[in-house]
Amino acid sequence: MKKIAIVLAAAGLILAILAQYALTNDWMWFKVFHTMGFVGYILIISGLACFCLWLIHQFSRDEKNRIKRYYHRRHDERGVNTAQQ
């Protein structure tokens, strides 16, 4: 998923740069490149959104594992404390 996000953002960046280049150099097909630049901005935003979702997923998975370890450790400590009494 991370590779897809990077590819989407890179393709969007290329299209947006091409649109700006067409604007500054007064190309004949400026409207086509302007539309492609808009699509590029959408791809950049989509790529960043995919990357953020992947990052949030990684953080939540790490947090779930930390919580599981914490509760298993507390359960083991309670078992040891009741056995000693």
Secondary structure, DSSP 8 states (H G I E B T S, - for coil): -HHHHHHHHHHHHHHHHHHHHHHHTT-TTHHHHHHHHHHHHHHHHHHHHHHHHHHHHHHHHHHHHHHHHHHHHHHHHHHHHHHH-
